[in-house]
Amino acid sequence: MRRRFAATLAAAFIIALTLSVSSQDAGSERVGTVDFPTSASSPEAQSHFLRGVAALHSFGWKQAIAEFEAAQSIEPDFAMPYWGQSLCYNHPLFSNLDPADPRKALAKLGADPA
């Protein structure tokens, strides 16, 4: 029973690691498409946000951060890219949870809703 569990866990880790490494190198056009309507007023900011979400769901955390930051620079009041960036620092497959980096990403929005 323990061997089966260990083998299953090892296989899951290898698959997750393979997906992570290959998707981090993938271009944004290779991560699929996302339909996620938002309040963005800039089509360019929305496009970067969508590429960020697609990269995030493909475990391309670094690529997603770059896309979310591009959307933030185009439309600083567009909140969704900050939220998306905060999700990029949670890597549950690798037990890598750092609460400081997500908070830094969200803090760029400001101290309060104003």
N, CA, C and O atoms as CSV, one atom per row, in Angstrom:
chain,resi,resn,atom,element,x,y,z
A,1,MET,N,N,0.830,-1.190,0.000
A,1,MET,CA,C,0.000,0.000,0.000
A,1,MET,C,C,0.872,1.250,0.000
A,1,MET,O,O,0.616,2.189,-0.755
A,2,ARG,N,N,1.909,1.265,0.851
A,2,ARG,CA,C,2.794,2.426,0.906
A,2,ARG,C,C,3.575,2.595,-0.389
A,2,ARG,O,O,3.794,3.716,-0.849
A,3,ARG,N,N,3.994,1.475,-0.975
A,3,ARG,CA,C,4.733,1.555,-2.232
A,3,ARG,C,C,3.871,2.154,-3.338
A,3,ARG,O,O,4.334,2.986,-4.118
A,4,ARG,N,N,2.617,1.722,-3.395
A,4,ARG,CA,C,1.704,2.240,-4.413
A,4,ARG,C,C,1.505,3.739,-4.218
A,4,ARG,O,O,1.537,4.496,-5.188
A,5,PHE,N,N,1.304,4.170,-2.993
A,5,PHE,CA,C,1.134,5.592,-2.697
A,5,PHE,C,C,2.389,6.367,-3.080
A,5,PHE,O,O,2.296,7.425,-3.703
A,6,ALA,N,N,3.561,5.853,-2.716
A,6,ALA,CA,C,4.818,6.530,-3.038
A,6,ALA,C,C,5.019,6.606,-4.547
A,6,ALA,O,O,5.472,7.627,-5.065
A,7,ALA,N,N,4.685,5.535,-5.247
A,7,ALA,CA,C,4.841,5.524,-6.707
A,7,ALA,C,C,3.884,6.522,-7.354
A,7,ALA,O,O,4.258,7.234,-8.286
A,8,THR,N,N,2.658,6.569,-6.861
A,8,THR,CA,C,1.681,7.519,-7.390
A,8,THR,C,C,2.124,8.948,-7.135
A,8,THR,O,O,2.031,9.799,-8.020
A,9,LEU,N,N,2.599,9.210,-5.940
A,9,LEU,CA,C,3.081,10.540,-5.590
A,9,LEU,C,C,4.287,10.932,-6.450
A,9,LEU,O,O,4.366,12.065,-6.924
A,10,ALA,N,N,5.209,10.017,-6.651
A,10,ALA,CA,C,6.381,10.289,-7.482
A,10,ALA,C,C,5.975,10.571,-8.926
A,10,ALA,O,O,6.509,11.484,-9.556
A,11,ALA,N,N,5.038,9.794,-9.449
A,11,ALA,CA,C,4.573,10.008,-10.825
A,11,ALA,C,C,3.900,11.371,-10.960
A,11,ALA,O,O,4.130,12.084,-11.937
A,12,ALA,N,N,3.075,11.734,-9.987
A,12,ALA,CA,C,2.413,13.040,-10.026
A,12,ALA,C,C,3.427,14.170,-9.987
A,12,ALA,O,O,3.278,15.164,-10.698
A,13,PHE,N,N,4.452,14.027,-9.166
A,13,PHE,CA,C,5.491,15.050,-9.072
A,13,PHE,C,C,6.235,15.181,-10.398
A,13,PHE,O,O,6.488,16.297,-10.851
A,14,ILE,N,N,6.586,14.074,-11.020
A,14,ILE,CA,C,7.316,14.110,-12.290
A,14,ILE,C,C,6.462,14.756,-13.379
A,14,ILE,O,O,6.965,15.562,-14.161
A,15,ILE,N,N,5.192,14.413,-13.436
A,15,ILE,CA,C,4.295,15.005,-14.429
A,15,ILE,C,C,4.173,16.505,-14.186
A,15,ILE,O,O,4.256,17.293,-15.128
A,16,ALA,N,N,3.977,16.906,-12.934
A,16,ALA,CA,C,3.846,18.331,-12.612
A,16,ALA,C,C,5.115,19.081,-12.955
A,16,ALA,O,O,5.051,20.185,-13.496
A,17,LEU,N,N,6.260,18.507,-12.655
A,17,LEU,CA,C,7.526,19.155,-12.958
A,17,LEU,C,C,7.706,19.292,-14.465
A,17,LEU,O,O,8.164,20.330,-14.941
A,18,THR,N,N,7.353,18.265,-15.213
A,18,THR,CA,C,7.460,18.312,-16.672
A,18,THR,C,C,6.555,19.388,-17.237
A,18,THR,O,O,6.975,20.156,-18.104
A,19,LEU,N,N,5.327,19.458,-16.764
A,19,LEU,CA,C,4.403,20.486,-17.233
A,19,LEU,C,C,4.926,21.874,-16.898
A,19,LEU,O,O,4.847,22.784,-17.723
A,20,SER,N,N,5.452,22.041,-15.712
A,20,SER,CA,C,5.946,23.336,-15.278
A,20,SER,C,C,7.112,23.793,-16.134
A,20,SER,O,O,7.125,24.932,-16.601
A,21,VAL,N,N,8.074,22.939,-16.344
A,21,VAL,CA,C,9.257,23.314,-17.115
A,21,VAL,C,C,8.882,23.597,-18.558
A,21,VAL,O,O,9.324,24.603,-19.114
A,22,SER,N,N,8.084,22.745,-19.181
A,22,SER,CA,C,7.756,22.941,-20.585
A,22,SER,C,C,6.858,24.149,-20.792
A,22,SER,O,O,6.995,24.836,-21.805
A,23,SER,N,N,5.948,24.432,-19.874
A,23,SER,CA,C,5.044,25.558,-20.068
A,23,SER,C,C,5.709,26.888,-19.778
A,23,SER,O,O,5.295,27.909,-20.329
A,24,GLN,N,N,6.739,26.909,-18.921
A,24,GLN,CA,C,7.437,28.160,-18.667
A,24,GLN,C,C,8.186,28.620,-19.903
A,24,GLN,O,O,8.385,29.820,-20.090
A,25,ASP,N,N,8.602,27.697,-20.743
A,25,ASP,CA,C,9.330,28.040,-21.946
A,25,ASP,C,C,8.394,28.295,-23.126
A,25,ASP,O,O,8.831,28.808,-24.156
A,26,ALA,N,N,7.141,27.954,-22.994
A,26,ALA,CA,C,6.209,28.083,-24.105
A,26,ALA,C,C,5.882,29.544,-24.370
A,26,ALA,O,O,5.800,30.350,-23.443
A,27,GLY,N,N,5.698,29.876,-25.632
A,27,GLY,CA,C,5.275,31.221,-25.982
A,27,GLY,C,C,3.819,31.410,-25.613
A,27,GLY,O,O,3.076,30.439,-25.471
A,28,SER,N,N,3.410,32.660,-25.459
A,28,SER,CA,C,2.040,32.926,-25.020
A,28,SER,C,C,1.013,32.406,-26.007
A,28,SER,O,O,-0.116,32.111,-25.615
A,29,GLU,N,N,1.370,32.285,-27.272
A,29,GLU,CA,C,0.430,31.774,-28.257
A,29,GLU,C,C,0.240,30.270,-28.128
A,29,GLU,O,O,-0.658,29.706,-28.752
A,30,ARG,N,N,1.071,29.615,-27.329
A,30,ARG,CA,C,1.018,28.165,-27.200
A,30,ARG,C,C,0.331,27.708,-25.916
A,30,ARG,O,O,0.338,26.514,-25.617
A,31,VAL,N,N,-0.257,28.615,-25.157
A,31,VAL,CA,C,-0.888,28.226,-23.897
A,31,VAL,C,C,-2.406,28.179,-23.987
A,31,VAL,O,O,-3.077,27.976,-22.975
A,32,GLY,N,N,-2.949,28.360,-25.165
A,32,GLY,CA,C,-4.384,28.296,-25.337
A,32,GLY,C,C,-5.033,29.660,-25.255
A,32,GLY,O,O,-4.356,30.687,-25.220
A,33,THR,N,N,-6.341,29.656,-25.226
A,33,THR,CA,C,-7.088,30.907,-25.166
A,33,THR,C,C,-8.027,30.881,-23.971
A,33,THR,O,O,-8.407,29.822,-23.471
A,34,VAL,N,N,-8.390,32.081,-23.528
A,34,VAL,CA,C,-9.255,32.231,-22.370
A,34,VAL,C,C,-10.330,33.248,-22.704
A,34,VAL,O,O,-10.043,34.279,-23.313
A,35,ASP,N,N,-11.557,32.971,-22.314
A,35,ASP,CA,C,-12.652,33.937,-22.441
A,35,ASP,C,C,-13.001,34.385,-21.026
A,35,ASP,O,O,-13.644,33.646,-20.280
A,36,PHE,N,N,-12.581,35.587,-20.657
A,36,PHE,CA,C,-12.725,36.081,-19.291
A,36,PHE,C,C,-13.066,37.570,-19.369
A,36,PHE,O,O,-12.177,38.415,-19.263
A,37,PRO,N,N,-14.343,37.895,-19.554
A,37,PRO,CA,C,-14.727,39.306,-19.648
A,37,PRO,C,C,-14.373,40.054,-18.358
A,37,PRO,O,O,-14.556,39.535,-17.257
A,38,THR,N,N,-13.870,41.272,-18.512
A,38,THR,CA,C,-13.504,42.095,-17.358
A,38,THR,C,C,-13.955,43.531,-17.601
A,38,THR,O,O,-14.615,43.830,-18.596
A,39,SER,N,N,-13.591,44.402,-16.685
A,39,SER,CA,C,-13.934,45.820,-16.795
A,39,SER,C,C,-12.829,46.635,-17.461
A,39,SER,O,O,-12.868,47.865,-17.420
A,40,ALA,N,N,-11.861,45.987,-18.062
A,40,ALA,CA,C,-10.755,46.716,-18.701
A,40,ALA,C,C,-11.299,47.649,-19.770
A,40,ALA,O,O,-12.155,47.268,-20.569
A,41,SER,N,N,-10.791,48.877,-19.774
A,41,SER,CA,C,-11.212,49.802,-20.819
A,41,SER,C,C,-10.267,49.760,-22.010
A,41,SER,O,O,-10.615,50.229,-23.094
A,42,SER,N,N,-9.082,49.204,-21.822
A,42,SER,CA,C,-8.095,49.103,-22.890
A,42,SER,C,C,-8.072,47.682,-23.444
A,42,SER,O,O,-7.813,46.734,-22.704
A,43,PRO,N,N,-8.342,47.525,-24.744
A,43,PRO,CA,C,-8.251,46.184,-25.338
A,43,PRO,C,C,-6.849,45.583,-25.199
A,43,PRO,O,O,-6.707,44.367,-25.073
A,44,GLU,N,N,-5.812,46.431,-25.223
A,44,GLU,CA,C,-4.446,45.931,-25.092
A,44,GLU,C,C,-4.203,45.378,-23.687
A,44,GLU,O,O,-3.582,44.326,-23.534
A,45,ALA,N,N,-4.695,46.089,-22.653
A,45,ALA,CA,C,-4.551,45.601,-21.276
A,45,ALA,C,C,-5.320,44.290,-21.105
A,45,ALA,O,O,-4.832,43.362,-20.460
A,46,GLN,N,N,-6.520,44.213,-21.680
A,46,GLN,CA,C,-7.329,42.994,-21.608
A,46,GLN,C,C,-6.598,41.837,-22.275
A,46,GLN,O,O,-6.615,40.716,-21.766
A,47,SER,N,N,-5.962,42.099,-23.404
A,47,SER,CA,C,-5.231,41.057,-24.123
A,47,SER,C,C,-4.074,40.517,-23.279
A,47,SER,O,O,-3.877,39.304,-23.207
A,48,HIS,N,N,-3.315,41.400,-22.645
A,48,HIS,CA,C,-2.218,40.952,-21.774
A,48,HIS,C,C,-2.772,40.171,-20.583
A,48,HIS,O,O,-2.197,39.161,-20.177
A,49,PHE,N,N,-3.884,40.639,-20.026
A,49,PHE,CA,C,-4.499,39.929,-18.904
A,49,PHE,C,C,-4.889,38.511,-19.308
A,49,PHE,O,O,-4.614,37.559,-18.577
A,50,LEU,N,N,-5.523,38.367,-20.460
A,50,LEU,CA,C,-5.948,37.044,-20.920
A,50,LEU,C,C,-4.765,36.121,-21.180
A,50,LEU,O,O,-4.822,34.936,-20.854
A,51,ARG,N,N,-3.698,36.650,-21.762
A,51,ARG,CA,C,-2.497,35.827,-21.961
A,51,ARG,C,C,-1.891,35.432,-20.622
A,51,ARG,O,O,-1.369,34.327,-20.475
A,52,GLY,N,N,-1.960,36.339,-19.639
A,52,GLY,CA,C,-1.471,36.019,-18.300
A,52,GLY,C,C,-2.270,34.898,-17.658
A,52,GLY,O,O,-1.697,33.995,-17.049
A,53,VAL,N,N,-3.590,34.951,-17.791
A,53,VAL,CA,C,-4.443,33.897,-17.221
A,53,VAL,C,C,-4.155,32.559,-17.903
A,53,VAL,O,O,-4.068,31.528,-17.235
A,54,ALA,N,N,-4.007,32.573,-19.219
A,54,ALA,CA,C,-3.711,31.331,-19.939
A,54,ALA,C,C,-2.359,30.766,-19.500
A,54,ALA,O,O,-2.228,29.561,-19.284
A,55,ALA,N,N,-1.367,31.626,-19.369
A,55,ALA,CA,C,-0.042,31.166,-18.929
A,55,ALA,C,C,-0.105,30.640,-17.497
A,55,ALA,O,O,0.509,29.620,-17.183
A,56,LEU,N,N,-0.836,31.323,-16.640
A,56,LEU,CA,C,-0.974,30.888,-15.246
A,56,LEU,C,C,-1.583,29.497,-15.175
A,56,LEU,O,O,-1.125,28.657,-14.400
A,57,HIS,N,N,-2.609,29.246,-15.975
A,57,HIS,CA,C,-3.264,27.939,-15.963
A,57,HIS,C,C,-2.421,26.861,-16.640
A,57,HIS,O,O,-2.752,25.678,-16.574
A,58,SER,N,N,-1.342,27.267,-17.284
A,58,SER,CA,C,-0.410,26.311,-17.877
A,58,SER,C,C,0.872,26.222,-17.057
A,58,SER,O,O,1.890,25.725,-17.537
A,59,PHE,N,N,0.816,26.703,-15.823
A,59,PHE,CA,C,1.952,26.694,-14.893
A,59,PHE,C,C,3.121,27.549,-15.377
A,59,PHE,O,O,4.256,27.325,-14.956
A,60,GLY,N,N,2.872,28.506,-16.236
A,60,GLY,CA,C,3.910,29.420,-16.706
A,60,GLY,C,C,3.926,30.668,-15.850
A,60,GLY,O,O,3.579,31.756,-16.310
A,61,TRP,N,N,4.330,30.503,-14.600
A,61,TRP,CA,C,4.227,31.590,-13.635
A,61,TRP,C,C,5.011,32.828,-14.036
A,61,TRP,O,O,4.487,33.939,-13.948
A,62,LYS,N,N,6.251,32.666,-14.473
A,62,LYS,CA,C,7.066,33.831,-14.855
A,62,LYS,C,C,6.459,34.547,-16.058
A,62,LYS,O,O,6.413,35.777,-16.094
A,63,GLN,N,N,6.007,33.798,-17.019
A,63,GLN,CA,C,5.376,34.368,-18.198
A,63,GLN,C,C,4.084,35.095,-17.803
A,63,GLN,O,O,3.809,36.186,-18.304
A,64,ALA,N,N,3.307,34.501,-16.921
A,64,ALA,CA,C,2.059,35.122,-16.474
A,64,ALA,C,C,2.338,36.436,-15.756
A,64,ALA,O,O,1.648,37.429,-15.989
A,65,ILE,N,N,3.342,36.451,-14.885
A,65,ILE,CA,C,3.693,37.683,-14.174
A,65,ILE,C,C,4.031,38.783,-15.176
A,65,ILE,O,O,3.583,39.920,-15.024
A,66,ALA,N,N,4.813,38.452,-16.192
A,66,ALA,CA,C,5.186,39.451,-17.202
A,66,ALA,C,C,3.947,39.997,-17.911
A,66,ALA,O,O,3.860,41.201,-18.155
A,67,GLU,N,N,2.997,39.140,-18.239
A,67,GLU,CA,C,1.774,39.581,-18.913
A,67,GLU,C,C,0.910,40.440,-17.984
A,67,GLU,O,O,0.375,41.467,-18.402
A,68,PHE,N,N,0.779,40.017,-16.733
A,68,PHE,CA,C,-0.017,40.809,-15.789
A,68,PHE,C,C,0.617,42.172,-15.551
A,68,PHE,O,O,-0.089,43.176,-15.456
A,69,GLU,N,N,1.941,42.217,-15.455
A,69,GLU,CA,C,2.621,43.500,-15.254
A,69,GLU,C,C,2.482,44.397,-16.485
A,69,GLU,O,O,2.385,45.617,-16.353
A,70,ALA,N,N,2.471,43.807,-17.667
A,70,ALA,CA,C,2.249,44.592,-18.884
A,70,ALA,C,C,0.849,45.210,-18.856
A,70,ALA,O,O,0.682,46.379,-19.201
A,71,ALA,N,N,-0.149,44.435,-18.449
A,71,ALA,CA,C,-1.515,44.961,-18.350
A,71,ALA,C,C,-1.592,46.073,-17.307
A,71,ALA,O,O,-2.278,47.074,-17.512
A,72,GLN,N,N,-0.889,45.897,-16.190
A,72,GLN,CA,C,-0.872,46.919,-15.137
A,72,GLN,C,C,-0.267,48.227,-15.637
A,72,GLN,O,O,-0.763,49.305,-15.310
A,73,SER,N,N,0.797,48.137,-16.425
A,73,SER,CA,C,1.449,49.359,-16.909
A,73,SER,C,C,0.577,50.086,-17.927
A,73,SER,O,O,0.626,51.313,-18.017
A,74,ILE,N,N,-0.211,49.352,-18.684
A,74,ILE,CA,C,-1.099,49.967,-19.673
A,74,ILE,C,C,-2.299,50.614,-18.996
A,74,ILE,O,O,-2.705,51.719,-19.358
A,75,GLU,N,N,-2.861,49.924,-18.016
A,75,GLU,CA,C,-4.070,50.407,-17.335
A,75,GLU,C,C,-3.916,50.196,-15.822
A,75,GLU,O,O,-4.387,49.191,-15.290
A,76,PRO,N,N,-3.262,51.134,-15.130
A,76,PRO,CA,C,-2.965,50.971,-13.704
A,76,PRO,C,C,-4.198,50.790,-12.803
A,76,PRO,O,O,-4.080,50.222,-11.717
A,77,ASP,N,N,-5.365,51.256,-13.231
A,77,ASP,CA,C,-6.573,51.122,-12.405
A,77,ASP,C,C,-7.332,49.820,-12.663
A,77,ASP,O,O,-8.360,49.578,-12.029
A,78,PHE,N,N,-6.860,48.996,-13.559
A,78,PHE,CA,C,-7.473,47.708,-13.891
A,78,PHE,C,C,-7.012,46.699,-12.833
A,78,PHE,O,O,-5.858,46.271,-12.842
A,79,ALA,N,N,-7.905,46.326,-11.933
A,79,ALA,CA,C,-7.535,45.527,-10.758
A,79,ALA,C,C,-7.205,44.061,-11.061
A,79,ALA,O,O,-6.408,43.454,-10.346
A,80,MET,N,N,-7.796,43.495,-12.089
A,80,MET,CA,C,-7.646,42.063,-12.336
A,80,MET,C,C,-6.192,41.620,-12.570
A,80,MET,O,O,-5.832,40.535,-12.113
A,81,PRO,N,N,-5.346,42.390,-13.250
A,81,PRO,CA,C,-3.960,41.939,-13.403
A,81,PRO,C,C,-3.198,41.837,-12.078
A,81,PRO,O,O,-2.296,41.010,-11.947
A,82,TYR,N,N,-3.550,42.656,-11.115
A,82,TYR,CA,C,-2.912,42.569,-9.792
A,82,TYR,C,C,-3.348,41.278,-9.102
A,82,TYR,O,O,-2.540,40.580,-8.490
A,83,TRP,N,N,-4.629,40.980,-9.214
A,83,TRP,CA,C,-5.158,39.727,-8.667
A,83,TRP,C,C,-4.474,38.537,-9.346
A,83,TRP,O,O,-4.040,37.599,-8.677
A,84,GLY,N,N,-4.382,38.580,-10.676
A,84,GLY,CA,C,-3.740,37.495,-11.400
A,84,GLY,C,C,-2.295,37.308,-10.980
A,84,GLY,O,O,-1.831,36.183,-10.794
A,85,GLN,N,N,-1.579,38.430,-10.832
A,85,GLN,CA,C,-0.185,38.325,-10.414
A,85,GLN,C,C,-0.080,37.720,-9.024
A,85,GLN,O,O,0.836,36.941,-8.756
A,86,SER,N,N,-1.003,38.067,-8.139
A,86,SER,CA,C,-0.939,37.509,-6.780
A,86,SER,C,C,-1.084,35.987,-6.799
A,86,SER,O,O,-0.529,35.309,-5.935
A,87,LEU,N,N,-1.814,35.446,-7.760
A,87,LEU,CA,C,-1.982,33.992,-7.864
A,87,LEU,C,C,-0.734,33.288,-8.382
A,87,LEU,O,O,-0.584,32.080,-8.197
A,88,CYS,N,N,0.156,34.023,-9.023
A,88,CYS,CA,C,1.366,33.430,-9.613
A,88,CYS,C,C,2.377,32.956,-8.577
A,88,CYS,O,O,3.311,32.228,-8.915
A,89,TYR,N,N,2.206,33.351,-7.340
A,89,TYR,CA,C,3.186,33.004,-6.311
A,89,TYR,C,C,2.757,31.800,-5.481
A,89,TYR,O,O,3.448,31.425,-4.533
A,90,ASN,N,N,1.635,31.196,-5.822
A,90,ASN,CA,C,1.127,30.029,-5.112
A,90,ASN,C,C,1.400,28.802,-5.975
A,90,ASN,O,O,0.747,28.609,-7.000
A,91,HIS,N,N,2.351,27.979,-5.571
A,91,HIS,CA,C,2.716,26.784,-6.326
A,91,HIS,C,C,2.396,25.548,-5.477
A,91,HIS,O,O,3.308,24.932,-4.927
A,92,PRO,N,N,1.124,25.180,-5.365
A,92,PRO,CA,C,0.747,24.094,-4.462
A,92,PRO,C,C,1.332,22.737,-4.842
A,92,PRO,O,O,1.493,21.879,-3.974
A,93,LEU,N,N,1.650,22.526,-6.103
A,93,LEU,CA,C,2.225,21.242,-6.499
A,93,LEU,C,C,3.606,21.040,-5.911
A,93,LEU,O,O,4.060,19.908,-5.748
A,94,PHE,N,N,4.275,22.141,-5.594
A,94,PHE,CA,C,5.630,22.071,-5.069
A,94,PHE,C,C,5.711,22.537,-3.622
A,94,PHE,O,O,6.802,22.774,-3.103
A,95,SER,N,N,4.563,22.669,-2.972
A,95,SER,CA,C,4.486,23.143,-1.581
A,95,SER,C,C,5.253,24.446,-1.392
A,95,SER,O,O,5.943,24.634,-0.390
A,96,ASN,N,N,5.124,25.333,-2.356
A,96,ASN,CA,C,5.809,26.609,-2.308
A,96,ASN,C,C,4.773,27.719,-2.160
A,96,ASN,O,O,4.276,28.255,-3.149
A,97,LEU,N,N,4.460,28.051,-0.927
A,97,LEU,CA,C,3.478,29.093,-0.644
A,97,LEU,C,C,4.185,30.228,0.087
A,97,LEU,O,O,4.674,30.047,1.202
A,98,ASP,N,N,4.237,31.398,-0.545
A,98,ASP,CA,C,4.892,32.548,0.047
A,98,ASP,C,C,3.876,33.678,0.124
A,98,ASP,O,O,3.546,34.266,-0.906
A,99,PRO,N,N,3.368,34.003,1.314
A,99,PRO,CA,C,2.345,35.040,1.415
A,99,PRO,C,C,2.861,36.457,1.160
A,99,PRO,O,O,2.060,37.357,0.906
A,100,ALA,N,N,4.164,36.678,1.221
A,100,ALA,CA,C,4.702,38.034,1.052
A,100,ALA,C,C,4.565,38.524,-0.390
A,100,ALA,O,O,4.127,39.654,-0.608
A,101,ASP,N,N,4.923,37.713,-1.369
A,101,ASP,CA,C,4.880,38.152,-2.761
A,101,ASP,C,C,3.458,38.445,-3.254
A,101,ASP,O,O,3.265,39.456,-3.929
A,102,PRO,N,N,2.454,37.613,-2.952
A,102,PRO,CA,C,1.100,37.967,-3.373
A,102,PRO,C,C,0.632,39.282,-2.746
A,102,PRO,O,O,-0.043,40.080,-3.397
A,103,ARG,N,N,0.986,39.497,-1.501
A,103,ARG,CA,C,0.588,40.749,-0.840
A,103,ARG,C,C,1.259,41.956,-1.493
A,103,ARG,O,O,0.647,43.017,-1.612
A,104,LYS,N,N,2.511,41.798,-1.914
A,104,LYS,CA,C,3.211,42.889,-2.607
A,104,LYS,C,C,2.501,43.214,-3.918
A,104,LYS,O,O,2.340,44.384,-4.265
A,105,ALA,N,N,2.082,42.194,-4.639
A,105,ALA,CA,C,1.389,42.407,-5.917
A,105,ALA,C,C,0.091,43.169,-5.699
A,105,ALA,O,O,-0.207,44.109,-6.435
A,106,LEU,N,N,-0.679,42.776,-4.701
A,106,LEU,CA,C,-1.945,43.454,-4.414
A,106,LEU,C,C,-1.745,44.840,-3.836
A,106,LEU,O,O,-2.573,45.725,-4.051
A,107,ALA,N,N,-0.652,45.045,-3.099
A,107,ALA,CA,C,-0.382,46.351,-2.486
A,107,ALA,C,C,-0.117,47.419,-3.544
A,107,ALA,O,O,-0.257,48.609,-3.260
A,108,LYS,N,N,0.263,47.020,-4.755
A,108,LYS,CA,C,0.484,47.988,-5.822
A,108,LYS,C,C,-0.795,48.727,-6.190
A,108,LYS,O,O,-0.747,49.818,-6.759
A,109,LEU,N,N,-1.933,48.134,-5.866
A,109,LEU,CA,C,-3.222,48.792,-6.138
A,109,LEU,C,C,-3.438,49.996,-5.241
A,109,LEU,O,O,-4.076,50.964,-5.655
A,110,GLY,N,N,-2.919,49.958,-4.023
A,110,GLY,CA,C,-3.112,51.047,-3.066
A,110,GLY,C,C,-3.616,50.505,-1.750
A,110,GLY,O,O,-3.977,49.334,-1.637
A,111,ALA,N,N,-3.636,51.378,-0.753
A,111,ALA,CA,C,-4.000,50.961,0.595
A,111,ALA,C,C,-5.495,50.731,0.787
A,111,ALA,O,O,-5.899,49.990,1.684
A,112,ASP,N,N,-6.313,51.358,-0.043
A,112,ASP,CA,C,-7.755,51.221,0.084
A,112,ASP,C,C,-8.407,51.316,-1.302
A,112,ASP,O,O,-7.723,51.602,-2.285
A,113,PRO,N,N,-9.705,51.081,-1.386
A,113,PRO,CA,C,-10.362,51.089,-2.697
A,113,PRO,C,C,-10.225,52.405,-3.466
A,113,PRO,O,O,-10.301,52.409,-4.695
A,114,ALA,N,N,-10.029,53.498,-2.775
A,114,ALA,CA,C,-9.883,54.793,-3.460
A,114,ALA,C,C,-8.600,54.805,-4.264
A,114,ALA,O,O,-8.289,55.802,-4.915
